[in-house]
Structures are given as C-alpha cells and as structure tokens.
Amino acid sequence: MLKTLVQLFLVVAGFAPGFGYDKYTTHIQNGNPYNLTVDMTPFIKINESYYVFGQTKVNWYVAYENCRRLQSELVTFETAEEFDAIAAFLMPEEIAPSTGPPAMIWAKPAPTTGSLMHNS
C-alpha cells in the first residue's frame, strides 16, 4: 500500500510542474522599434549618449551623488571623439574668445600624456 502511494505521488509530482507555470520568452530589440516618445529630461543627447550638465559649482562628491540620484554615472571620457563632442557642445565655435572670459576652459593635454584634463 505504501509503495503504491509513493509511486502515485511520484507520478503526480512529475506532472505538476508542467501545469503549474507558464513559459515566457523574451526578445530584445535595439533602438525604439515602436517609435514611442520617450521624455529624457533633464538629459541632453550628444552623439549616441545622454548627458546632464549641472548649473552650480560643486565638488566631486556632490557631483557624484547628484548623478546617482538620476540613476546615472559621473562622466569619464573614454575616447577623444567623446571629449571633442562635449567640448563642442559646451564651447561652440561661434563664441569668440574676445567676448569675455569663459566660465570653463576645456583643454586637451599634449598627445604624449594620453589623458584628458579639465581646467577651471
């Protein structure tokens, strides 16, 4: 009797997982396949990335915390092209240096150093 009960239990237990859950699959598509409108405020799209520019002068730690509140990261320039795109956005060529001192001065170091600098 016990042997039959255990066998019956194993048979029922073998069928139960097939009836107890639904099977789902996911398919991830790049871009915006349904052309949905996405509000990215306060982010600004520059090339293929999104950036936020603070309006007040803060130290590195406060800037880091501000970025984390927006679920983003403090920028690290990974390529010279990325640096050039941000520099062009912050300092458009139409602004002549003789119109007054800029709030920030962005500069590339000599090619031998291989790093990017921000001078204020």
NORPEWO-V719713 format. One record per residue. N is the residue number from 1. SS is DSSP state (H for helix, E for strand, - for the rest). PHI is phi in whole degrees, 0 to 359 (* if undefined). Layout:
# NORPEWO-V719713
N/SS/PHI, N/SS/PHI
This chain:
# NORPEWO-V719713
1/-/*, 2/H/296, 3/H/298, 4/H/293, 5/H/296, 6/H/294, 7/H/297, 8/H/298, 9/H/298, 10/H/294, 11/H/294, 12/H/294, 13/H/294, 14/H/290, 15/H/275, 16/H/301, 17/H/298, 18/H/292, 19/H/258, 20/H/268, 21/-/213, 22/-/259, 23/-/261, 24/-/236, 25/-/235, 26/-/242, 27/-/224, 28/-/261, 29/-/247, 30/-/286, 31/-/81, 32/-/234, 33/-/296, 34/-/257, 35/-/52, 36/-/284, 37/-/275, 38/-/242, 39/-/275, 40/-/259, 41/-/302, 42/-/265, 43/-/283, 44/E/243, 45/E/275, 46/E/232, 47/-/57, 48/-/252, 49/E/238, 50/E/241, 51/E/225, 52/-/237, 53/-/248, 54/-/293, 55/-/257, 56/-/236, 57/-/279, 58/-/225, 59/-/278, 60/H/300, 61/H/295, 62/H/293, 63/H/298, 64/H/298, 65/H/295, 66/H/299, 67/H/295, 68/H/295, 69/H/297, 70/-/269, 71/-/55, 72/-/223, 73/-/237, 74/-/295, 75/-/294, 76/-/229, 77/-/287, 78/-/264, 79/-/222, 80/H/294, 81/H/295, 82/H/296, 83/H/299, 84/H/297, 85/H/294, 86/H/291, 87/H/298, 88/H/293, 89/H/290, 90/H/284, 91/-/231, 92/-/299, 93/-/294, 94/-/292, 95/-/276, 96/-/279, 97/H/298, 98/H/283, 99/H/283, 100/-/139, 101/-/288, 102/-/288, 103/-/292, 104/-/226, 105/E/240, 106/E/259, 107/E/218, 108/E/267, 109/-/283, 110/-/300, 111/-/303, 112/-/286, 113/-/279, 114/-/73, 115/-/233, 116/E/253, 117/E/233, 118/E/235, 119/E/247, 120/-/235
